[in-house]
Amino acid sequence: MNIVLLEPEIPQNTGNIGRTCVATGTKLHLIEPMGFRLSEKQIRRSGLDYWKDLDVTVYDSYRDFLAKNPGAKIYMATTKAQKSYTEVDFEPDSFIMFGKESAGIPEELLLENKENTIRIPMIGNIRSLNLGNSVAVILYEALRQNKFEGLNRLGHLHQHNWDEA
């Protein structure tokens, strides 16, 4: 799987998303301009000590991203989409794109990719969920559809054993 952040603005969100990507074996793609530098303390703090294990690529622009990922199947997450994220079939190499926190993905890009826009259903006048939460919701659905390939590791207790009666 691939998560794409188009012009992310908040380092803590990107750090949190990076940690989720490490935990799921997902590649993170960051498209400039960003509202922070990757060397900032906030991104390292929210990504904890996992940031060094992250498979991350930074692109100069959206055009640069497209040029370096020809033929990529890109799903664009937006509150404006007509279909829910559960209505699509994610492939193991899907790219799921999220826009910047303040404005989302530009509407021109959404119109160009109308068939691949997806949303998380919400009620009322809620504008959006936190970016890190949105990524987790959609990414885990994509992983579920692909049978959590490579992620089915048994959890371990710290002080006890699951075989205890």
DSSP file (Angstrom, degrees, kcal/mol; ACC not computed):
  #  RESIDUE AA STRUCTURE BP1 BP2  ACC     N-H-->O    O-->H-N    N-H-->O    O-->H-N    TCO  KAPPA ALPHA  PHI   PSI    X-CA   Y-CA   Z-CA
    1    1 A M              0   0    0      0, 0.0    26,-2.2     0, 0.0     2,-0.4   0.000 360.0 360.0 360.0 158.9    0.0    0.0    0.0
    2    2 A N  E     -ab  27  95A   0     92,-1.6    94,-2.7    24,-0.2     2,-0.5  -0.997 360.0-160.0-136.9 130.2    1.0    3.6   -0.5
    3    3 A I  E     -ab  28  96A   0     24,-2.8    26,-3.0    -2,-0.4     2,-0.5  -0.938  11.8-163.4-108.1 133.1   -0.2    6.7    1.4
    4    4 A V  E     -ab  29  97A   0     92,-2.8    94,-2.6    -2,-0.5     2,-0.6  -0.971   5.8-164.1-119.8 126.0    0.3   10.0   -0.4
    5    5 A L  E     -ab  30  98A   0     24,-3.0    26,-2.7    -2,-0.5     2,-0.8  -0.945  11.1-151.9-110.8 114.6    0.1   13.4    1.5
    6    6 A L  E    S-a   31   0A   0     92,-3.1    94,-0.3    -2,-0.6    26,-0.1  -0.773  74.5 -27.2 -88.8 109.2   -0.3   16.3   -0.9
    7    7 A E  S    S-     0   0    0     24,-2.0    -1,-0.2    -2,-0.8    94,-0.1   0.907  80.6-158.7  55.0  52.9    1.3   19.4    0.7
    8    8 A P        -     0   0    0      0, 0.0    27,-2.6     0, 0.0    28,-0.3  -0.291  12.0-170.9 -61.9 147.8    0.9   18.4    4.4
    9    9 A E        +     0   0    0     25,-0.2    91,-0.1     1,-0.2    25,-0.1   0.690  61.1  65.9-113.0 -26.4    1.0   21.3    6.8
   10   10 A I     >  -     0   0    0      1,-0.1     4,-1.8    26,-0.1     3,-0.5  -0.889  60.0-157.7-111.8 115.3    1.1   19.9   10.3
   11   11 A P  H  > S+     0   0    0      0, 0.0     4,-2.7     0, 0.0     5,-0.2   0.847  91.8  57.9 -60.9 -35.4    4.2   18.0   11.3
   12   12 A Q  H  > S+     0   0    0      1,-0.2     4,-2.4     2,-0.2     5,-0.2   0.898 106.2  49.6 -63.3 -38.9    2.5   16.0   14.1
   13   13 A N  H  > S+     0   0    0     -3,-0.5     4,-2.7     2,-0.2    -1,-0.2   0.939 112.1  47.3 -63.2 -46.0    0.0   14.6   11.7
   14   14 A T  H  X S+     0   0    0     -4,-1.8     4,-2.5     1,-0.2    -2,-0.2   0.892 111.9  50.8 -64.7 -39.0    2.7   13.5    9.3
   15   15 A G  H  X S+     0   0    0     -4,-2.7     4,-2.0     2,-0.2    -1,-0.2   0.921 111.6  47.5 -62.2 -44.0    4.7   12.0   12.1
   16   16 A N  H  X S+     0   0    0     -4,-2.4     4,-1.9     2,-0.2    -2,-0.2   0.911 112.9  48.3 -63.3 -43.5    1.6   10.1   13.3
   17   17 A I  H  X S+     0   0    0     -4,-2.7     4,-2.4     1,-0.2    -2,-0.2   0.880 108.5  55.2 -65.2 -38.4    0.9    8.9    9.8
   18   18 A G  H  X S+     0   0    0     -4,-2.5     4,-2.2     1,-0.2    -1,-0.2   0.900 106.6  50.6 -59.9 -41.1    4.5    7.9    9.3
   19   19 A R  H  X S+     0   0    0     -4,-2.0     4,-2.2     2,-0.2    -2,-0.2   0.907 109.8  50.0 -63.8 -42.2    4.2    5.7   12.4
   20   20 A T  H  X S+     0   0    0     -4,-1.9     4,-1.1     1,-0.2    -2,-0.2   0.893 109.6  52.3 -61.9 -40.0    1.0    4.1   11.1
   21   21 A C  H  X>S+     0   0    0     -4,-2.4     5,-2.5     1,-0.2     4,-0.9   0.905 108.9  48.7 -64.3 -41.5    2.9    3.4    7.8
   22   22 A V  H ><5S+     0   0    0     -4,-2.2     3,-0.8     1,-0.2    -1,-0.2   0.925 109.7  52.9 -62.7 -43.1    5.8    1.7    9.6
   23   23 A A  H 3<5S+     0   0    0     -4,-2.2    -1,-0.2     1,-0.2    -2,-0.2   0.727 118.6  35.9 -65.6 -21.6    3.3   -0.5   11.6
   24   24 A T  H 3<5S-     0   0    0     -4,-1.1    -1,-0.2    -3,-0.4    -2,-0.2   0.391 108.6-114.4-113.5   1.4    1.6   -1.6    8.4
   25   25 A G  T <<5 +     0   0    0     -4,-0.9     2,-0.4    -3,-0.8    -3,-0.2   0.816  65.2 151.2  68.4  29.9    4.5   -1.8    5.9
   26   26 A T      < -     0   0    0     -5,-2.5    29,-0.4    -6,-0.2     2,-0.3  -0.756  45.4-125.7 -98.8 139.0    3.0    1.0    3.9
   27   27 A K  E     -a    2   0A   0    -26,-2.2   -24,-2.8    -2,-0.4     2,-0.5  -0.645  20.7-144.3 -82.7 139.4    5.1    3.4    1.8
   28   28 A L  E     -ac   3  56A   0     27,-2.8    29,-2.1    -2,-0.3     2,-0.5  -0.906  11.0-166.2-107.5 130.7    4.6    7.1    2.5
   29   29 A H  E     -ac   4  57A   0    -26,-3.0   -24,-3.0    -2,-0.5     2,-0.5  -0.974   3.9-165.2-116.6 125.1    4.8    9.7   -0.3
   30   30 A L  E     -ac   5  58A   0     27,-3.0    29,-2.8    -2,-0.5     2,-0.5  -0.951   4.2-156.9-115.2 126.4    5.1   13.4    0.6
   31   31 A I  E     -ac   6  59A   0    -26,-2.7   -24,-2.0    -2,-0.5    29,-0.2  -0.902  30.8 -92.6-108.8 123.4    4.5   16.1   -2.0
   32   32 A E  S    S+     0   0    0     27,-2.8    30,-0.2    -2,-0.5     2,-0.1  -0.284  92.4  62.2 -69.8 158.7    6.0   19.5   -1.6
   33   33 A P        -     0   0    0      0, 0.0     2,-0.3     0, 0.0    -2,-0.1   0.511  68.8-179.9 -79.4 147.7    5.5   22.2   -0.5
   34   34 A M        -     0   0    0      2,-0.2   -25,-0.2   -27,-0.1    -2,-0.1  -0.798  36.2-125.9-109.2 155.1    5.1   21.1    3.1
   35   35 A G  S    S+     0   0    0    -27,-2.6     2,-0.3    -2,-0.3   -26,-0.1   0.175  91.6  24.3 -84.2  18.6    4.4   23.4    6.0
   36   36 A F  S    S-     0   0    0    -28,-0.3     2,-0.4   -26,-0.1    -2,-0.2  -0.954  83.0-101.0-164.9 172.0    7.4   22.0    7.9
   37   37 A R    >   -     0   0    0     -2,-0.3     3,-1.9     1,-0.1     6,-0.2  -0.852  28.5-125.1-105.7 147.0   10.8   20.4    7.4
   38   38 A L  T 3  S+     0   0    0     -2,-0.4    -1,-0.1     1,-0.3     6,-0.0   0.698 108.7  63.8 -64.6 -17.1   11.3   16.7    8.0
   39   39 A S  T 3  S+     0   0    0      4,-0.1    -1,-0.3     5,-0.0     5,-0.0   0.513  77.2 122.1 -84.0  -3.7   14.1   17.4   10.4
   40   40 A E    <>  -     0   0    0     -3,-1.9     4,-1.5     1,-0.1     3,-0.4  -0.274  69.1-127.2 -66.5 146.1   11.7   19.2   12.8
   41   41 A K  H  > S+     0   0    0      1,-0.2     4,-2.6     2,-0.2     5,-0.2   0.846 104.8  60.6 -58.8 -38.8   11.4   18.0   16.4
   42   42 A Q  H  > S+     0   0    0      1,-0.2     4,-2.3     2,-0.2    -1,-0.2   0.874 104.0  48.8 -62.0 -38.3    7.6   17.7   16.2
   43   43 A I  H  > S+     0   0    0     -3,-0.4     4,-1.6    -6,-0.2    -1,-0.2   0.890 113.5  46.6 -70.7 -37.2    7.6   15.2   13.4
   44   44 A R  H  X S+     0   0    0     -4,-1.5     4,-0.6     2,-0.2     7,-0.2   0.889 111.9  52.2 -69.5 -37.7   10.2   13.0   15.2
   45   45 A R  H >< S+     0   0    0     -4,-2.6     3,-0.6     1,-0.2    -2,-0.2   0.936 113.4  41.5 -65.0 -46.7    8.3   13.2   18.4
   46   46 A S  H 3< S+     0   0    0     -4,-2.3    -1,-0.2     1,-0.2    -2,-0.2   0.788 118.0  47.1 -74.5 -25.7    4.9   12.1   16.9
   47   47 A G  H >< S-     0   0    0     -4,-1.6     3,-1.7     1,-0.2     4,-0.4   0.496  96.6-164.3 -86.8  -4.4    6.7    9.4   14.8
   48   48 A L  G X<  -     0   0    0     -3,-0.6     3,-0.8    -4,-0.6    -1,-0.2  -0.166  58.7 -32.7  50.7-144.4    8.6    8.4   17.9
   49   49 A D  G 3  S+     0   0    0      1,-0.2     3,-0.3     2,-0.1    -1,-0.3   0.297 125.8  83.0 -88.9  12.3   11.6    6.2   17.2
   50   50 A Y  G X   +     0   0    0     -3,-1.7     3,-2.2    -6,-0.2     4,-0.4   0.663  63.7  86.8 -85.8 -17.4    9.9    4.6   14.2
   51   51 A W  G X  S+     0   0    0     -3,-0.8     3,-1.4    -4,-0.4    -1,-0.2   0.829  82.4  59.5 -57.0 -34.9   10.7    7.4   11.7
   52   52 A K  G 3  S+     0   0    0     -3,-0.3    -1,-0.3     1,-0.3    -2,-0.1   0.730 105.3  50.4 -65.8 -20.9   14.1    5.8   10.8
   53   53 A D  G <  S+     0   0    0     -3,-2.2    -1,-0.3    -4,-0.1     2,-0.2   0.425  86.5 115.2 -94.9  -0.3   12.2    2.7    9.7
   54   54 A L    <   -     0   0    0     -3,-1.4     2,-1.0    -4,-0.4   -27,-0.1  -0.518  62.8-140.4 -78.1 134.1    9.8    4.5    7.4
   55   55 A D        +     0   0    0    -29,-0.4   -27,-2.8    -2,-0.2     2,-0.4  -0.823  43.6 162.9 -88.8 100.1    9.9    4.0    3.7
   56   56 A V  E     -c   28   0A   0     -2,-1.0     2,-0.4   -29,-0.2   -27,-0.2  -0.958  25.7-171.0-129.7 140.3    9.3    7.6    2.6
   57   57 A T  E     -c   29   0A   0    -29,-2.1   -27,-3.0    -2,-0.4     2,-0.4  -0.994  11.3-151.8-128.7 136.8    9.8    9.5   -0.7
   58   58 A V  E     -c   30   0A   0     -2,-0.4     2,-0.3   -29,-0.2   -27,-0.2  -0.909  10.9-161.2-109.9 136.4    9.5   13.3   -1.1
   59   59 A Y  E     -c   31   0A   0    -29,-2.8   -27,-2.8    -2,-0.4     3,-0.1  -0.877  22.6-135.0-117.6 147.8    8.5   14.9   -4.4
   60   60 A D  S    S-     0   0    0     -2,-0.3     2,-0.3   -29,-0.2    -1,-0.1   0.794  83.9 -16.7 -68.8 -29.4    9.0   18.4   -5.6
   61   61 A S  S  > S-     0   0    0      1,-0.1     4,-2.1   -30,-0.0    -1,-0.1  -0.955  73.2 -89.7-163.8 173.0    5.4   18.7   -6.9
   62   62 A Y  H  > S+     0   0    0     -2,-0.3     4,-2.5     2,-0.2     5,-0.2   0.889 126.0  53.2 -62.7 -39.7    2.3   16.7   -7.9
   63   63 A R  H  > S+     0   0    0      2,-0.2     4,-2.5     1,-0.2    -1,-0.2   0.901 107.4  51.1 -62.2 -40.7    3.7   16.5  -11.5
   64   64 A D  H  > S+     0   0    0      2,-0.2     4,-2.0     1,-0.2    -2,-0.2   0.915 109.2  51.4 -61.9 -43.3    7.0   15.1  -10.1
   65   65 A F  H  X S+     0   0    0     -4,-2.1     4,-0.8     1,-0.2    -2,-0.2   0.934 111.7  46.4 -58.5 -48.2    5.0   12.5   -8.1
   66   66 A L  H >< S+     0   0    0     -4,-2.5     3,-0.6     1,-0.2     6,-0.2   0.894 111.1  52.4 -63.0 -40.2    3.0   11.4  -11.3
   67   67 A A  H 3< S+     0   0    0     -4,-2.5    -1,-0.2     1,-0.2    -2,-0.2   0.861 112.7  44.3 -64.7 -35.4    6.2   11.2  -13.4
   68   68 A K  H 3< S+     0   0    0     -4,-2.0    -1,-0.2     1,-0.2    -2,-0.2   0.514 118.7  43.4 -89.5  -4.9    7.9    9.0  -10.8
   69   69 A N  S X< S-     0   0    0     -4,-0.8     3,-1.7    -3,-0.6    -1,-0.2  -0.427  79.9-175.1-133.7  59.2    4.9    6.7  -10.3
   70   70 A P  T 3  S+     0   0    0      0, 0.0    -3,-0.1     0, 0.0    -4,-0.0  -0.290  70.9  11.0 -62.0 137.3    3.5    6.2  -13.9
   71   71 A G  T 3  S+     0   0    0      1,-0.2     2,-0.1    -5,-0.1    -5,-0.0   0.563  86.1 162.9  75.9   8.0    0.3    4.2  -14.0
   72   72 A A    <   -     0   0    0     -3,-1.7     2,-0.9    -6,-0.2    -1,-0.2  -0.365  41.6-129.1 -63.1 135.8   -0.3    4.4  -10.3
   73   73 A K        -     0   0    0     20,-0.3    22,-2.7    -2,-0.1     2,-0.5  -0.787  34.7-168.5 -85.6 105.5   -3.9    3.6   -9.3
   74   74 A I  E     -d   95   0A   0     -2,-0.9     2,-0.5    20,-0.2    22,-0.2  -0.868  16.0-165.5-107.7 123.4   -4.6    6.7   -7.1
   75   75 A Y  E     -d   96   0A   0     20,-3.3    22,-3.3    -2,-0.5     2,-0.6  -0.920  15.6-148.0-101.2 129.8   -7.7    7.0   -4.8
   76   76 A M  E     -de  97 117A   0     40,-2.7    42,-2.6    -2,-0.5     2,-0.5  -0.884   5.4-146.7-106.5 116.7   -8.3   10.6   -3.7
   77   77 A A  E     +de  98 118A   0     20,-3.0    22,-0.5    -2,-0.6     2,-0.3  -0.685  34.1 148.8 -84.7 125.8   -9.8   11.0   -0.2
   78   78 A T    >   -     0   0    0     40,-2.9     3,-1.2    -2,-0.5    26,-0.0  -0.989  54.5-128.7-154.1 146.7  -12.1   14.0    0.1
   79   79 A T  T 3  S+     0   0    0     -2,-0.3    40,-0.1     1,-0.2    43,-0.1   0.633 108.8  63.0 -69.0 -11.8  -15.2   14.9    2.1
   80   80 A K  T 3  S+     0   0    0     38,-0.1    -1,-0.2    -3,-0.0    39,-0.1   0.508  76.2 116.9 -92.3  -6.1  -16.7   15.9   -1.3
   81   81 A A    <   -     0   0    0     -3,-1.2    37,-0.1    37,-0.3    33,-0.0  -0.191  61.1-140.1 -65.9 155.5  -16.7   12.5   -3.0
   82   82 A Q  S    S+     0   0    0     32,-0.2     2,-0.3    35,-0.2    -1,-0.1   0.732  82.0  55.5 -87.1 -25.4  -19.9   10.8   -4.0
   83   83 A K  S    S-     0   0    0     34,-0.5    36,-1.4     1,-0.0     2,-0.1  -0.846  82.0-117.6-115.6 151.5  -18.8    7.2   -3.0
   84   84 A S  B >   -f  119   0B   0     -2,-0.3     3,-1.9    34,-0.2    36,-0.2  -0.376  28.0-113.3 -76.7 156.0  -17.6    5.9    0.3
   85   85 A Y  G >  S+     0   0    0     34,-2.1     3,-0.8     1,-0.3    35,-0.1   0.698 116.4  63.0 -62.5 -18.8  -14.2    4.3    0.8
   86   86 A T  G 3  S+     0   0    0     33,-0.3    -1,-0.3     1,-0.2    34,-0.1   0.540  89.8  69.0 -83.3  -5.9  -15.9    1.0    1.3
   87   87 A E  G <  S+     0   0    0     -3,-1.9     2,-0.3     2,-0.0    -1,-0.2   0.354  90.0  73.3 -93.8   5.1  -17.3    1.0   -2.2
   88   88 A V  S <  S-     0   0    0     -3,-0.8     2,-0.7    -4,-0.1    28,-0.0  -0.833  76.8-127.5-117.6 157.8  -14.0    0.5   -3.9
   89   89 A D        -     0   0    0     -2,-0.3     2,-0.3    56,-0.0    53,-0.1  -0.902  26.8-149.6-104.7 107.3  -11.7   -2.5   -4.3
   90   90 A F        -     0   0    0     -2,-0.7    -2,-0.0    51,-0.1     0, 0.0  -0.586   5.8-144.1 -78.4 133.3   -8.2   -1.5   -3.2
   91   91 A E    >   -     0   0    0     -2,-0.3     3,-2.0   -18,-0.1    55,-0.1  -0.577  28.9-106.7 -88.3 159.4   -5.3   -3.4   -4.9
   92   92 A P  T 3  S+     0   0    0      0, 0.0    -1,-0.1     0, 0.0    -2,-0.0   0.760 121.4  44.4 -59.4 -24.1   -2.2   -4.2   -2.8
   93   93 A D  T 3  S+     0   0    0    -92,-0.1   -20,-0.3     2,-0.1    -3,-0.0   0.104  85.1 141.2-108.1  22.7   -0.3   -1.5   -4.6
   94   94 A S    <   -     0   0    0     -3,-2.0   -92,-1.6   -22,-0.1     2,-0.5  -0.238  45.5-139.1 -62.6 151.3   -3.0    1.2   -4.4
   95   95 A F  E     -bd   2  74A   0    -22,-2.7   -20,-3.3   -94,-0.2     2,-0.6  -0.973  13.8-164.2-110.2 124.3   -2.0    4.8   -3.8
   96   96 A I  E     -bd   3  75A   0    -94,-2.7   -92,-2.8    -2,-0.5     2,-0.3  -0.946  11.7-158.9-113.4 114.5   -4.4    6.6   -1.3
   97   97 A M  E     -bd   4  76A   0    -22,-3.3   -20,-3.0    -2,-0.6     2,-0.4  -0.737  11.2-173.7-102.5 140.3   -4.0   10.4   -1.5
   98   98 A F  E     -bd   5  77A   0    -94,-2.6   -92,-3.1    -2,-0.3   -20,-0.1  -0.978  18.1-133.1-128.3 142.0   -5.0   12.9    1.1
   99   99 A G        -     0   0    0    -22,-0.5     6,-0.3    -2,-0.4   -92,-0.1  -0.262  41.0 -66.6 -88.0 177.4   -4.8   16.7    0.8
  100  100 A K  B >>  -G  104   0C   0      4,-0.9     4,-3.0   -94,-0.3     3,-0.7  -0.260  48.5-112.4 -65.4 153.2   -3.4   19.4    3.1
  101  101 A E  T 34 S+     0   0    0      1,-0.2    -1,-0.1     2,-0.2    -2,-0.1   0.820 110.9  47.3 -57.6 -37.8   -5.2   19.9    6.4
  102  102 A S  T 34 S+     0   0    0      1,-0.1    -1,-0.2     2,-0.1    -2,-0.0   0.736 132.9   6.1 -81.3 -22.1   -6.6   23.4    5.6
  103  103 A A  T <4 S-     0   0    0     -3,-0.7    -2,-0.2     1,-0.2    -1,-0.1   0.514  84.9-143.1-140.9 -10.0   -8.0   22.8    2.1
  104  104 A G  B  <  -G  100   0C   0     -4,-3.0    -4,-0.9   -98,-0.1    -1,-0.2  -0.333  59.9 -19.9  73.0-159.5   -7.8   19.1    1.1
  105  105 A I  S    S-     0   0    0    -28,-0.3     5,-0.1    -6,-0.3    -6,-0.1  -0.677  83.4 -98.4 -83.1 134.7   -7.1   18.1   -2.5
  106  106 A P    >>  -     0   0    0      0, 0.0     4,-1.7     0, 0.0     3,-0.8  -0.239  28.2-124.8 -55.0 140.0   -7.7   20.9   -5.0
  107  107 A E  H 3> S+     0   0    0      1,-0.3     4,-2.6     2,-0.2     5,-0.2   0.793 108.2  62.8 -60.0 -29.8  -11.1   20.5   -6.7
  108  108 A E  H 3> S+     0   0    0      1,-0.2     4,-1.8     2,-0.2    -1,-0.3   0.911 105.4  46.0 -61.4 -41.7   -9.4   20.5  -10.2
  109  109 A L  H <> S+     0   0    0     -3,-0.8     4,-1.1     2,-0.2    -2,-0.2   0.881 110.8  53.4 -67.6 -37.6   -7.6   17.3   -9.3
  110  110 A L  H >< S+     0   0    0     -4,-1.7     3,-0.5     1,-0.2    -2,-0.2   0.923 108.8  48.7 -63.2 -43.2  -10.7   15.8   -7.9
  111  111 A L  H >< S+     0   0    0     -4,-2.6     3,-1.1     1,-0.2    -1,-0.2   0.878 109.1  52.9 -64.4 -37.3  -12.6   16.5  -11.1
  112  112 A E  H 3< S+     0   0    0     -4,-1.8    -1,-0.2     1,-0.2    -2,-0.2   0.734 120.7  33.7 -68.0 -21.6   -9.8   15.0  -13.2
  113  113 A N  T X< S+     0   0    0     -4,-1.1     3,-2.2    -3,-0.5   -37,-0.3  -0.099  76.0 142.1-124.3  32.3  -10.0   11.8  -11.0
  114  114 A K  G X   +     0   0    0     -3,-1.1     3,-1.3     1,-0.3   -32,-0.2   0.800  69.0  55.1 -48.5 -41.9  -13.8   11.8  -10.3
  115  115 A E  G 3  S+     0   0    0      1,-0.3    -1,-0.3    -4,-0.1    -4,-0.1   0.703 110.1  47.3 -68.9 -19.2  -14.1    8.0  -10.6
  116  116 A N  G <  S+     0   0    0     -3,-2.2   -40,-2.7    -6,-0.2     2,-0.4   0.084  82.1 115.6-112.9  22.7  -11.4    7.4   -7.9
  117  117 A T  E <   -e   76   0A   0     -3,-1.3   -34,-0.5   -42,-0.2     2,-0.3  -0.770  41.2-179.2 -92.5 140.8  -12.5    9.9   -5.3
  118  118 A I  E     -e   77   0A   0    -42,-2.6   -40,-2.9    -2,-0.4     2,-0.3  -0.938   8.6-163.7-137.0 155.9  -13.6    8.4   -1.9
  119  119 A R  B     -f   84   0B   0    -36,-1.4   -34,-2.1    -2,-0.3   -33,-0.3  -0.937  24.2-122.2-137.9 161.4  -14.9    9.8    1.4
  120  120 A I        -     0   0    0     -2,-0.3     9,-0.1   -36,-0.2   -36,-0.0  -0.929  43.2-116.2 -98.5 120.8  -15.4    8.7    5.0
  121  121 A P        +     0   0    0      0, 0.0     2,-0.3     0, 0.0   -42,-0.0  -0.319  43.4 169.3 -61.8 137.3  -19.2    9.1    5.8
  122  122 A M        -     0   0    0    -43,-0.1     2,-0.2     2,-0.1     7,-0.0  -0.954  25.9-122.6-142.6 160.1  -19.9   11.6    8.5
  123  123 A I    >   -     0   0    0     -2,-0.3     3,-1.2     2,-0.0     0, 0.0  -0.631  62.6 -10.0-101.5 162.7  -23.1   13.3    9.9
  124  124 A G  T 3  S-     0   0    0     -2,-0.2    -2,-0.1     1,-0.2     0, 0.0  -0.063 113.5 -27.8  61.5-146.9  -24.1   16.9   10.1
  125  125 A N  T 3  S+     0   0    0      0, 0.0     2,-0.3     0, 0.0    -1,-0.2   0.071  83.0 140.8 -97.5  22.3  -21.9   19.9    9.5
  126  126 A I    <   -     0   0    0     -3,-1.2     3,-0.1     1,-0.2    -4,-0.1  -0.525  39.1-157.5 -67.3 125.0  -18.6   18.2   10.4
  127  127 A R        -     0   0    0     -2,-0.3     2,-0.3     1,-0.3    -1,-0.2   0.925  58.8 -41.5 -71.9 -44.5  -16.0   19.5    8.0
  128  128 A S        -     0   0    0    -50,-0.0    -1,-0.3   -49,-0.0     2,-0.2  -0.985  52.9-101.2-171.5 167.8  -13.5   16.6    8.3
  129  129 A L        -     0   0    0     -2,-0.3     2,-0.1     1,-0.1    -7,-0.0  -0.528  58.9 -75.3 -91.0 167.6  -11.7   14.2   10.6
  130  130 A N     >  -     0   0    0     -2,-0.2     4,-2.5     1,-0.1     5,-0.2  -0.402  45.2-121.0 -59.2 142.2   -8.2   14.6   11.8
  131  131 A L  H  > S+     0   0    0      1,-0.2     4,-2.5     2,-0.2     5,-0.2   0.890 111.7  51.5 -57.6 -44.0   -5.8   13.7    8.9
  132  132 A G  H  > S+     0   0    0      1,-0.2     4,-2.1     2,-0.2    -1,-0.2   0.891 111.5  47.8 -61.9 -39.6   -4.1   10.9   10.9
  133  133 A N  H  > S+     0   0    0      2,-0.2     4,-2.6     1,-0.2    -2,-0.2   0.908 110.7  51.5 -67.1 -41.8   -7.4    9.4   11.7
  134  134 A S  H  X S+     0   0    0     -4,-2.5     4,-2.2     1,-0.2     5,-0.3   0.919 109.9  49.3 -61.6 -44.2   -8.6    9.6    8.1
  135  135 A V  H  X S+     0   0    0     -4,-2.5     4,-2.9     1,-0.2     5,-0.3   0.936 112.2  48.4 -59.7 -46.7   -5.5    7.8    6.9
  136  136 A A  H  X S+     0   0    0     -4,-2.1     4,-2.3    -5,-0.2     5,-0.2   0.913 110.4  51.0 -62.5 -43.7   -5.9    5.1    9.5
  137  137 A V  H  X S+     0   0    0     -4,-2.6     4,-1.3     1,-0.2    -1,-0.2   0.954 118.7  35.6 -59.3 -51.9   -9.5    4.5    8.7
  138  138 A I  H  X S+     0   0    0     -4,-2.2     4,-2.4     2,-0.2    -2,-0.2   0.895 116.1  53.7 -73.8 -39.8   -9.1    4.1    4.9
  139  139 A L  H  X S+     0   0    0     -4,-2.9     4,-2.6    -5,-0.3     5,-0.2   0.927 108.7  49.2 -61.1 -44.7   -5.7    2.4    5.1
  140  140 A Y  H  X S+     0   0    0     -4,-2.3     4,-2.3    -5,-0.3    -1,-0.2   0.827 109.5  52.1 -68.7 -29.3   -6.9   -0.3    7.4
  141  141 A E  H  X S+     0   0    0     -4,-1.3     4,-2.6    -5,-0.2    -1,-0.2   0.926 110.6  48.3 -66.9 -43.1   -9.9   -0.9    5.1
  142  142 A A  H  X S+     0   0    0     -4,-2.4     4,-1.0     1,-0.2    -2,-0.2   0.912 113.7  46.9 -61.6 -41.9   -7.6   -1.3    2.2
  143  143 A L  H  <>S+     0   0    0     -4,-2.6     5,-3.2     2,-0.2     6,-0.4   0.891 110.3  52.9 -66.7 -39.6   -5.4   -3.7    4.2
  144  144 A R  H ><5S+     0   0    0     -4,-2.3     3,-2.1     1,-0.2    -2,-0.2   0.926 105.5  54.1 -60.8 -44.6   -8.5   -5.7    5.3
  145  145 A Q  H 3<5S+     0   0    0     -4,-2.6    -1,-0.2     1,-0.3    -2,-0.2   0.795 109.1  49.4 -60.6 -26.1   -9.6   -6.1    1.7
  146  146 A N  T ><5S-     0   0    0     -4,-1.0     3,-1.3    -3,-0.3    -1,-0.3   0.042 122.5-107.5-101.7  24.8   -6.2   -7.5    1.0
  147  147 A K  T < 5 -     0   0    0     -3,-2.1    -3,-0.2     1,-0.3     3,-0.2   0.770  59.0 -76.5  58.5  32.3   -6.4   -9.9    4.0
  148  148 A F  T >>< -     0   0    0     -5,-3.2     3,-3.2     1,-0.2     4,-0.5   0.856  65.4-150.6  48.7  40.7   -3.9   -7.9    6.0
  149  149 A E  T <4 S+     0   0    0     -3,-1.3    -1,-0.2    -6,-0.4    -2,-0.1  -0.150  74.4   0.6 -45.7 120.1   -1.1   -9.5    3.9
  150  150 A G  T 34 S+     0   0    0     -3,-0.2    -1,-0.3     2,-0.1    -2,-0.1   0.471 116.5  86.5  79.6   2.8    2.0   -9.7    6.0
  151  151 A L  T <4  +     0   0    0     -3,-3.2     2,-2.3    -4,-0.2    -2,-0.2   0.442  47.0 107.9-114.3  -0.6    0.4   -8.3    9.1
  152  152 A N     <  +     0   0    0     -4,-0.5     2,-0.4    -5,-0.1    -1,-0.1  -0.329  43.0 150.1 -82.1  61.3   -1.2  -11.2   10.8
  153  153 A R        -     0   0    0     -2,-2.3     2,-0.2     1,-0.0    -2,-0.0  -0.779  50.1-114.0 -93.8 135.2    1.2  -11.4   13.7
  154  154 A L        -     0   0    0     -2,-0.4     2,-0.1     1,-0.1    -1,-0.0  -0.453  31.3-121.7 -67.7 134.3   -0.1  -12.8   17.1
  155  155 A G        -     0   0    0     -2,-0.2     2,-0.4     1,-0.0    -1,-0.1  -0.469  23.5-146.5 -75.8 150.3   -0.1  -10.2   19.8
  156  156 A H        -     0   0    0     -2,-0.1     2,-0.1     5,-0.1     5,-0.1  -0.952   7.5-131.1-122.2 138.0    1.8  -10.9   23.0
  157  157 A L        -     0   0    0     -2,-0.4     5,-0.1     3,-0.3     0, 0.0  -0.479  14.2-137.6 -77.4 156.3    1.0   -9.9   26.6
  158  158 A H  S    S+     0   0    0     -2,-0.1    -1,-0.1     1,-0.1     3,-0.0   0.898  95.8  16.3 -82.7 -42.6    3.8   -8.2   28.6
  159  159 A Q  S    S+     0   0    0      2,-0.0     2,-0.2     0, 0.0    -1,-0.1   0.599 126.3  38.0-108.3 -15.0    3.3  -10.0   32.0
  160  160 A H  S    S-     0   0    0      4,-0.0     2,-0.4     3,-0.0    -3,-0.3  -0.685  71.9-117.7-130.9-179.6    1.2  -13.0   31.1
  161  161 A N    >   -     0   0    0     -2,-0.2     3,-2.0    -5,-0.1    -5,-0.1  -0.958  20.3-128.8-124.0 141.9    0.7  -15.6   28.4
  162  162 A W  T 3  S+     0   0    0     -2,-0.4    -1,-0.1     1,-0.3    -6,-0.0   0.707 107.1  65.0 -62.2 -19.6   -2.4  -16.1   26.3
  163  163 A D  T 3  S+     0   0    0      2,-0.0    -1,-0.3    -3,-0.0     2,-0.1   0.538  76.1 112.2 -81.7  -5.8   -2.3  -19.8   27.2
  164  164 A E    <         0   0    0     -3,-2.0    -4,-0.0     1,-0.1     0, 0.0  -0.388 360.0 360.0 -66.9 145.7   -2.9  -19.1   30.9
  165  165 A A              0   0    0     -2,-0.1    -1,-0.1     0, 0.0    -3,-0.1   0.456 360.0 360.0 -87.2 360.0   -6.3  -20.3   32.2
